[in-house]
Amino acid sequence: MPDLSGKVAIVTGCASGIGAATVRRLRSDGADVLGTDINEADGAAVCQAIRARFVRHNVSDTAAWPEIVAQATQRWGRLDILVNNAGVVSQASIEDVTDEIWDRTYDINIKGTMAGCRAAIAAMKANPGGASGALINIASTSAMAALPGDVAYCSSKGAVRVLTQSVAAHCAKAGYAIRCNTIVPGATETGILNDAEEAMPGLKAAVAATSPMNRLADPAETAAAIAFLASDECPYMTGAEMLVDGAMMAVHPGF
Ligand SMILES: NC(=O)c1ccc[n+]([C@@H]2O[C@H](COP(=O)([O-])OP(=O)(O)OC[C@H]3O[C@@H](n4cnc5c(N)ncnc54)[C@H](O)[C@@H]3O)[C@@H](O)[C@H]2O)c1
């Protein structure tokens, strides 16, 4: 189990799904955690139950990011981990997508992730002992094999993958011990998939049946991979992608 004691983390989208599982996992591994979400009631409840702090924040409010980071550094004196997890789907194909759908999806999924990395790096550079930290961005297998019915989601998640590489390369070349990696979840039992199930009954079972493991991921399984990337166990791992998809991307579509 990674040891995160003494580390300070921020997790966005902590009210549900992978974010809630991540807050719980990082706390149980010893980190102090600030969770954020636009869903104040559920976010506060998740955090309160495990003695994490909660602040309401819309990740696309880029101007507020430095203040969010300051909430962690002022309380605990440093920032070691940022998990850019908040994300939304939009369910519109290239023929249906509007400028409003496109902008909202990109504002949350990619602009919010960029602003989080930017604000976190500024704080991590000021950590006692020198620049250090771990940035973890959440993409999707939809960024590797596209969804015909959600052009904004899968393309924004594709942008997250390359954003991670650029941030990682910049930090490495600048001599900062700040790593940046991507987690690529496959179909996971969370709010996003439950919403889609309501619109398309039977979807979850159909998706699970296409998985080589014949089931969806539990969010705790994704959180375990996030905790590893957040830890000091992998100091040479940066600019990388870790798939947590039950071999979905590994299997030939015909088999
Ligand atoms: N569930 C899956 O199958 C799956 C697969 C691949 C990738 N992902 C990614 O995992 C991440 C977590 O999603 P999840 O599956 O846990 O879904 P979820 O809906 O359970 O959780 C998403 C959380 O993000 C919050 N959120 C939404 N917009 C926000 C905003 N503007 N600012 C702050 N918080 C906001 C929501 O309130 C919610 O609590 C997302 O980035 C998603 O794209 C999920």
The ligand as an SDF file (V2000), in Angstrom:
LIG
                    3D

 44 48  0  0  0  0  0  0  0  0999 V2000
  -17.3890    6.2130  -15.0700 N   0  0  0  0  0  0  0  0  0  0  0  0
  -16.7570    5.8900  -16.1840 C   0  0  0  0  0  0  0  0  0  0  0  0
  -17.0930    4.8960  -16.8390 O   0  0  0  0  0  0  0  0  0  0  0  0
  -15.5870    6.7250  -16.6550 C   0  0  0  0  0  0  0  0  0  0  0  0
  -14.7970    6.2270  -17.6810 C   0  0  0  0  0  0  0  0  0  0  0  0
  -13.7150    6.9760  -18.1190 C   0  0  0  0  0  0  0  0  0  0  0  0
  -13.4180    8.1990  -17.5430 C   0  0  0  0  0  0  0  0  0  0  0  0
  -14.2070    8.6700  -16.5220 N   0  0  0  0  0  0  0  0  0  0  0  0
  -13.8480    9.9740  -15.9520 C   0  0  0  0  0  0  0  0  0  0  0  0
  -13.7220    9.8580  -14.5520 O   0  0  0  0  0  0  0  0  0  0  0  0
  -13.9430   11.1410  -13.9610 C   0  0  0  0  0  0  0  0  0  0  0  0
  -14.8980   10.9860  -12.7800 C   0  0  0  0  0  0  0  0  0  0  0  0
  -16.1830   10.6480  -13.2700 O   0  0  0  0  0  0  0  0  0  0  0  0
  -17.1270    9.5640  -12.5680 P   0  0  0  0  0  0  0  0  0  0  0  0
  -17.2360    8.4340  -13.4800 O   0  0  0  0  0  0  0  0  0  0  0  0
  -16.6810    9.3420  -11.1740 O   0  0  0  0  0  0  0  0  0  0  0  0
  -18.5160   10.3330  -12.6340 O   0  0  0  0  0  0  0  0  0  0  0  0
  -19.4400   11.0040  -11.5280 P   0  0  0  0  0  0  0  0  0  0  0  0
  -20.5100   11.6890  -12.2890 O   0  0  0  0  0  0  0  0  0  0  0  0
  -19.8140    9.9870  -10.5120 O   0  0  0  0  0  0  0  0  0  0  0  0
  -18.4980   12.0750  -10.8170 O   0  0  0  0  0  0  0  0  0  0  0  0
  -18.1390   13.2860  -11.4160 C   0  0  0  0  0  0  0  0  0  0  0  0
  -18.1000   14.3630  -10.3400 C   0  0  0  0  0  0  0  0  0  0  0  0
  -17.6480   15.5790  -10.9360 O   0  0  0  0  0  0  0  0  0  0  0  0
  -18.4380   16.6470  -10.4350 C   0  0  0  0  0  0  0  0  0  0  0  0
  -18.4220   17.7720  -11.3600 N   0  0  0  0  0  0  0  0  0  0  0  0
  -19.0540   17.8760  -12.5700 C   0  0  0  0  0  0  0  0  0  0  0  0
  -18.8120   19.0710  -13.1160 N   0  0  0  0  0  0  0  0  0  0  0  0
  -18.0000   19.7430  -12.2450 C   0  0  0  0  0  0  0  0  0  0  0  0
  -17.4140   21.0260  -12.2510 C   0  0  0  0  0  0  0  0  0  0  0  0
  -17.6300   21.8850  -13.2460 N   0  0  0  0  0  0  0  0  0  0  0  0
  -16.6300   21.3840  -11.1960 N   0  0  0  0  0  0  0  0  0  0  0  0
  -16.4310   20.5290  -10.1600 C   0  0  0  0  0  0  0  0  0  0  0  0
  -16.9910   19.3030  -10.0980 N   0  0  0  0  0  0  0  0  0  0  0  0
  -17.7590   18.9220  -11.1200 C   0  0  0  0  0  0  0  0  0  0  0  0
  -19.8280   16.0450  -10.2730 C   0  0  0  0  0  0  0  0  0  0  0  0
  -20.6490   16.8110   -9.4090 O   0  0  0  0  0  0  0  0  0  0  0  0
  -19.4880   14.6560   -9.7440 C   0  0  0  0  0  0  0  0  0  0  0  0
  -19.4290   14.6420   -8.3390 O   0  0  0  0  0  0  0  0  0  0  0  0
  -14.4610   12.0450  -15.0760 C   0  0  0  0  0  0  0  0  0  0  0  0
  -13.4190   12.8720  -15.5350 O   0  0  0  0  0  0  0  0  0  0  0  0
  -14.8830   11.0600  -16.1400 C   0  0  0  0  0  0  0  0  0  0  0  0
  -14.8420   11.6090  -17.4260 O   0  0  0  0  0  0  0  0  0  0  0  0
  -15.2740    7.9570  -16.0630 C   0  0  0  0  0  0  0  0  0  0  0  0
  1  2  1  0
  2  3  2  0
  2  4  1  0
  4  5  1  0
  4 44  2  0
  5  6  2  0
  6  7  1  0
  7  8  2  0
  8  9  1  0
  8 44  1  0
  9 10  1  0
  9 42  1  0
 10 11  1  0
 11 12  1  0
 11 40  1  0
 12 13  1  0
 13 14  1  0
 14 15  2  0
 14 16  1  0
 14 17  1  0
 17 18  1  0
 18 19  2  0
 18 20  1  0
 18 21  1  0
 21 22  1  0
 22 23  1  0
 23 24  1  0
 23 38  1  0
 24 25  1  0
 25 26  1  0
 25 36  1  0
 26 27  1  0
 26 35  1  0
 27 28  2  0
 28 29  1  0
 29 30  1  0
 29 35  2  0
 30 31  1  0
 30 32  2  0
 32 33  1  0
 33 34  2  0
 34 35  1  0
 36 37  1  0
 36 38  1  0
 38 39  1  0
 40 41  1  0
 40 42  1  0
 42 43  1  0
M  CHG  2   8   1  16  -1
M  END
$$$$
